[in-house]
Amino acid sequence: MRAAIGVIAAFAVAVAGVVSLVLLDSDAQATGSAGGLTGVPDEFRPWILRASHACQHPELAPALLAAQLQQESGFSTSSSLVSPAGAQGPAQFMPATWDTWGRDDDGNGTISPYDVGDAVMAQGRMMCSLIGHAKESGLGGDARSLALAGYNAGWGAVEAAGGIPPYPETQHYVATILSSMKKFEGALLAVSGSKKGVGALRRASSQIGTPYSWGGGSPNGPTPGFCDGTNGYLNGRCSASVTAGWDCSSLVQYAYWTSRQLPRTAADQYRATSERSISRDQLRVGDLLFWSHGGTSGIYHVALYAGNSTVLHAPRTGKDVQLAPLASAMPAGEYYGATRP
């Protein structure tokens, strides 16, 4: 971070756990752990996960924070690390910006940009706020890119430019971090086994974190969608047309495409698989779950059963492909039934 940033509006945070499942052919074993991150020094790992989990915006993935730390300092813990511009510590905070975001998160009695816990949690708070600004700004595009640009150049520069500022350093900063995220991504859903449903869930799990896009997605991967007058809008703008991603049924179609070529919409997917209706107490990994506003023609959502009373799905505009509890993934009273492709 090379420039100080002004005071940014406070944000509310929701603490959420990360679910990591190991699914076997028996569909009987599942263990919880803090997955979703790999390739970082041990002393950074718990703080990166905590900072990510404390943010209400799913865009702030652990891998994004890790890639940013790699770019800022290479995970340096040197007590003398200061950039030519005066930025300090592993997350490279300017002193004035540190005064806004720094706290004694590690409980050692000091608030220091050189303490790993303090630095990473402050990085997470600032990035979470910037992502929120990006999503509310009406600028469009990738909220992560705009937030990273704000971290590097200041949010005022992003607003003035109407997007990523035309500074070579900032453009390189954003591109490098986004392109290096992959090497830090650990499995949020580790799936093993050979059954058709397990294979479908494994394929779908590779898309965790990909944005929802109404009408987007194909058997070949995520694509931009479209707006139909009602769906696909975010903050009054057509988000789907500029967002490469999935809607609920395209994700399911993609998941099963190599073993069964399901139709495109949730209602049609139910009709195509309804000959194998499954009760909730008989669910297996990869089964399809449906929600309806009334009858087969009212089916509006489909998800993949992920074991342990969780589902993997693309929920709605503004959200990403994610794991969620079955009981709260969609309105409980609108649950319609399950099938096994």
Secondary structure, DSSP 4 states (H G I P E B T S, - for coil): --S-------------PPP-EEE-TTS--------S--SS-TTTHHHHHHHHHT-S-TTS-HHHHHHHHHHHHSS---TT-B-TT--BTTTTB-HHHHHHH---TT-SS---TTSHHHHHHHHHHHHHHHHHHHHHSS--S-HHHHHHHHHHH-HHHHHHHTSS-S-HHHHHHHHHHHHHGGGG---SEEE---SHHHHHHHHHHTTTTPBB-TT--BTTB-EE----SSSSEETTEE-GGG-EEB-HHHHHHHHHTTT----SSHHHHHHHHGGGEE-GGG--TT-EEEEESSTGGGEEEEEEEEETTEEEE--STT-BSEEEETTTSS-GGGEEEEE--
